Amino acid sequence: MAEKEEKGEDGLVAEIEKKITEAFEVFDRESNKTVDVREIGCIVRSLGCFPNEAEVQELIEKMEVEEPGGFVHLEKFLPVVTKVLLDRRFRPIPEDVILHAFEALDENKRGYITKEDLVKYLTEEGEPFNQEEMEDMLAIALDPETDTLLYRDYRKKLVVDETKTFPYNV
């Protein structure tokens, strides 16, 4: 019985490693089993994990990148990210938590956040957005007629279906 379970786990690891390798290869522009270190966050997020920038840096440190701003080899990337998926780390934030966060920012309980307040929160609090991230966010999030973030509607765009993101029974 234990041998059967072990084979099942090996199969799961092989399936996860295949998925990770496929995601890695999308960013391997030279087809030489390396990616630019700046792509690591994108690759990990494409796998359904949502680390913040500090957590991405921690992952990069575990991958033993030889030089800052250099490249990451698949052989260093694969074991680190396999463990992330097996441990089910960096899971998406549940919808009720997202709603509660928006409600906390909406001090007057109006059901929306103004563009000015949104820009202030996203550039001055937590991990600040850069200009490009801010423009992308505003283009998607703001209601074009009112120039406000109607967060009850917007939160649905932020929710991730965990059955698709974490299909593995680990």
Secondary structure, DSSP 4 states (H G I P E B T S, - for coil): -HHHHHHHHHHHHHHHHHHHHHHHHHH-TTSSSEEEGGGHHHHHHHTT----HHHHHHHHHHTT-SSTT-EEEHHHHHHHHHHHHHTT-SPPPPHHHHHHHHHHH-TT--S-EEHHHHHHHHHHSSS---HHHHHHHHHHHSBTTTTEE-HHHHHHHH---HHHH-----
